[in-house]
Amino acid sequence: MTDDPFIRWRELVLSAQSQRYQPERDLAFWQGKAADYDDSQPTLPNTVAWLRDDLRGLGSLLEVGAGTGRLLLPLADAVPQVTALDYSPEMLAQLRAKNPPSNVQTVCCSLEQAPEHVAPHDATLAAWSLAYQSDLRAALDSLKRLSRQCFYLLEDDGIGSPHVQLRRAEAGKPRPQRATLLRQALERLSWEFTVQYITERREVILTDTPALLAFARLPLPENEVLDALELYLTQQGAGWCYGWTFEVTVLAVSVQSAPVRPGLGAVR
Ligand SMILES: C[S@@+](CC[C@H](N)C(=O)[O-])C[C@H]1O[C@@H](n2cnc3c(N)ncnc32)[C@H](O)[C@@H]1O
């Protein structure tokens, strides 16, 4: 196996059975997912708090792959000028339906086309939006061109919800270690960056055991599902509170042509 993180990233992208590395397939996925995206995703209060602090003093923020604004809208009052860019009109429609403040503009455009259509912002954010970019080097170059001072990559190593980990293990699939590969790619490029690991918690209330089984979608009998998830379940009347913690990796990359900002030091 190669130790080149760019090749390993490409292999990971091209191994997807869904073939979402074909942009039209990924776009179709997000167009269909938009309406229930927010319900399927946790809020990220600790990550937002960290970013709010780190963005202090900056004048503009661009999120590439902003989706419904889950992450960007809670940051909107921390930066004077905010741009939400996404290639899915439906995801952006969900964002606009939340009546964002007037300093937030939306741009429907792909990351690939963004450097030609969007002026650089002080900071750029790409949160879980590079997963199907087969050419990671080109994607990182685009983010750099879009950023005057820094850009942030948010990802995880696939250690998320216990039921998804179990589903993967049952199917014999390895977990995608995207956060580690991104970090290794930045190291390979010798770009200046810092790494933060931020813990978040998610809780889902399920009204009864059939609802829990439907949520977990595991190919196991009920008693095995309950045993496997026992550590994360608290009985609530006839139902369950299912809760777990997970880690968000934040890679904060200093754009080298600009003076290094405090807090954006060398690789730790
Ligand atoms: C997993 S969602 C993340 C949304 C948001 N960043 C969040 O954390 O909630 C990925 C988003 O990236 C967008 N996206 C994926 N590839 C893109 C590309 N090449 N150009 C623009 N948007 C893209 C998708 O349409 C989708 O809205």
PDBQT file of the ligand as one rigid body, heavy atoms in Angstrom, charges set to zero:
ROOT
HETATM    1  C1  LIG A 301     -21.851  16.706   4.120  1.00  0.00    +0.000 C 
HETATM    2  S1  LIG A 301     -22.578  18.180   3.480  1.00  0.00    +0.000 S 
HETATM    3  C2  LIG A 301     -21.863  19.333   4.609  1.00  0.00    +0.000 C 
HETATM    4  C3  LIG A 301     -22.653  20.610   4.723  1.00  0.00    +0.000 C 
HETATM    5  C4  LIG A 301     -22.113  21.564   5.781  1.00  0.00    +0.000 C 
HETATM    6  N1  LIG A 301     -20.722  21.882   5.555  1.00  0.00    +0.000 N 
HETATM    7  C5  LIG A 301     -22.264  20.950   7.162  1.00  0.00    +0.000 C 
HETATM    8  O1  LIG A 301     -21.248  20.669   7.831  1.00  0.00    +0.000 OA
HETATM    9  O2  LIG A 301     -23.403  20.746   7.587  1.00  0.00    +0.000 OA
HETATM   10  C6  LIG A 301     -21.606  18.447   2.011  1.00  0.00    +0.000 C 
HETATM   11  C7  LIG A 301     -22.078  19.646   1.176  1.00  0.00    +0.000 C 
HETATM   12  O3  LIG A 301     -21.057  19.938   0.242  1.00  0.00    +0.000 OA
HETATM   13  C8  LIG A 301     -21.647  20.217  -1.025  1.00  0.00    +0.000 C 
HETATM   14  N2  LIG A 301     -20.632  19.888  -2.033  1.00  0.00    +0.000 N 
HETATM   15  C9  LIG A 301     -20.056  18.685  -2.250  1.00  0.00    +0.000 A 
HETATM   16  N3  LIG A 301     -19.163  18.763  -3.257  1.00  0.00    +0.000 NA
HETATM   17  C10 LIG A 301     -19.182  20.056  -3.688  1.00  0.00    +0.000 A 
HETATM   18  C11 LIG A 301     -18.481  20.754  -4.708  1.00  0.00    +0.000 A 
HETATM   19  N4  LIG A 301     -17.576  20.131  -5.479  1.00  0.00    +0.000 N 
HETATM   20  N5  LIG A 301     -18.754  22.061  -4.887  1.00  0.00    +0.000 NA
HETATM   21  C12 LIG A 301     -19.673  22.696  -4.105  1.00  0.00    +0.000 A 
HETATM   22  N6  LIG A 301     -20.380  22.074  -3.124  1.00  0.00    +0.000 NA
HETATM   23  C13 LIG A 301     -20.122  20.774  -2.902  1.00  0.00    +0.000 A 
HETATM   24  C14 LIG A 301     -22.880  19.336  -1.069  1.00  0.00    +0.000 C 
HETATM   25  O4  LIG A 301     -23.838  19.831  -1.990  1.00  0.00    +0.000 OA
HETATM   26  C15 LIG A 301     -23.356  19.404   0.379  1.00  0.00    +0.000 C 
HETATM   27  O5  LIG A 301     -24.253  20.465   0.591  1.00  0.00    +0.000 OA
ENDROOT
TORSDOF 0
